């Protein structure tokens, strides 16, 4: 690799790469090598493909791309030039795919995507309902290029935004463009990136830092991972543009340690960019210099909070610090240098804004939240995976049109957005358009983009307890509202879900929630009780059922409800009797029944019954007195 | 990597140009833990002591930082590490049942190591494979879509390792 000495050098390289790298009529497969597809067997599929291609004498161009999104159906691949999209590919399919598609130009029907068993298979990726409504900006190259090959990125137009900025824009102009585009921080709070950049630029001191926050700790979220693993150069380009705009020379990427592949790909990509002269001193022969280092986290959720992240970079305990000074101010950032911290996805959007202009970005959907957002759609939907949609799309469209509806034909109950700090949105608000402001209005938040769908089998009190126990165990312990408040609230929820709830518990939870919100030091603490507050707001009846009727309608919580055996259904297999550790299942000559005096409501019999003849019901009034004793 | 081999300037990266010596020594701390743990699979006391000497940071502060992060361990870990994902998607798809199965099979609780050091069982926040929930990581490998049958065969496989 030869170092590029000027912008013209780069332009020449870009033109040749565009013409040569992805020639349209080459036989090519683009195989997803994201973590999920790799776990379902991409490496085996690849070696089978290579072997088979060798046997048949086909010159096959294999591109190992980053996450293509449809993780549920992995491994997925596209075969070109026919542009056919295959899902759930197994090593034994390699022969058929090569014989039918590559050599014969025909589809291999078993590998194509079908909505259900009766519908016709779909040939092309763009026609698959999962991809139809998506619009990809941050994930534009995922599925196209090999993240380990910088030439691939250049071939699809990469680094040309940098060349444009360096050759024809002053730093102020570049900043103004991002500011005008009203790009809002994709990490959760939605603070406009342009404003943040301006603050940092204005801060006193010559040395400034650009930091990318890749500490994606929210359970159920993997947007940043997809960018870091699948398209690291677009992150670099975004950071470079930011550094150019605000006059920074040093950059850091903070990655959580659970993402070893991301660290590997980032480091590899940094080395390539250094060799080509796209990072380092005098980039493309200009006097602009910028270097990048990767910092690995060590498993602390709170380090996703900006001040805690800085503390962790400095080698301290990851405690949040009181603000001001803000990160962008002198004395606030890493080692006291003014630092601009943005989320990975935010940086990945920047090159497109510079290249295509702020007006283009503003033309995409809602006025206050332009652009797109990547969501990790998970939980009980048919198609789980990464989706990037224009803002303003409704939750219903995401869940039913893209996600394909609820698994197993069950009934939708709620969707949780924004990770542990977000809230649960009930069915009647499903037509809410997704953008930063409306989600906040309904009591949830955009968050980093986790979207977990729940059906009637999920108990929302249990879900609230789950999120709270996560926040409680991840609380750093520095400030008492979060440390003590979350613990106390968790104790109350524990009581409620084990049938020991009492009158006034809900009010106590609300009171604690409000106090913690007002008084905690950092964002994690402020929002620790949000899931509890929103579930109370929309699903109060479920809480009341747990407390007053000692009943969990989703039958998730143990120690609630009255167990009985439906003798009409029961075929006397006796598994429930075997399962019961307390001898509460009694046998008569022709039936089984549950002795309520012995029953501890542990659900062992309920789980053991193969046909669902063990029923859990609300206790009748007389029994509920007994249960609450 | 052993503490003696730690090259502070190289490991801190390009930002070395703007940092004082104390800042560099502090800034390398977490990275040093990671390297020590890679070598020893936990943080042995004597290594922490020599690290404290090398970096001129009191041992109490070294320990304070190390103990803050969940990823660092002060006791030897098992040769195999199984982590059950406890992320949201895995939770709603029944990861607690998977964890129970493992706990039963190996007779240890979450966060513990078997006495013969063959296995450490833990949970992890989210491995980002929510599409395959519930997910378990065996060492570095991600195993997804675990039905009760597959859990049983996976336990067998791990026991054989």
Interface residues (C-beta under 8 A of the other chain):
Chain A: X35 X36 X38 X39 X40 X70 X71 X72 X74 X207 X209 X216 X217 X218 X219 X220 X221 X222 X225 X250 X252 X257 X258 X259 X260 X291 X292 X293 X294 X295 X296 X297 X298 X299 X300 X301 X312 X313 X314 X315 X316 X317 X318 X335 X337 X376 X378 X379 X380 X384 X385 X416 X419 X420 X450 X452 X454 X458 X463 X466 X467 X470 X476
Chain B: X12 X13 X14 X15 X17 X18 X19 X23 X26 X27 X28 X29 X30 X31 X33 X34 X64 X65 X68 X69 X70 X71 X72 X86 X87 X88 X89 X91 X92 X93 X124 X125 X126 X127 X128 X129 X130 X131 X132 X133 X135 X140 X141 X142 X143 X144 X145
